[in-house]
């Protein structure tokens, strides 16, 4: 049976920062053995969102604000 790879949060954030700082997504995918799909999901999750009040929040923070 296939065993899924799991990555810790810090590793995911490092990879997302590489992409956000200009390293091509495909290159990061090949170099670290992480699928492009997972990198896109990580980029969505860990990228910052600027609000109208100039706050910077993550997608998870934004979703929790929306629920309240």
C-alpha angles and dihedrals in degrees: 000000000000116000115213119230116236125199128200120243094252092055091049092050092050091053092047090050090053090054094044090051092057108271108137115256093229090052092052089047093054096041096050100029095240120136119251089235092058091047091053090050090048092049090054092047100044102034116106124245120212113219128208089258090057093253118143115221137165124242091257091053091048092051092050090052090050092053093054 
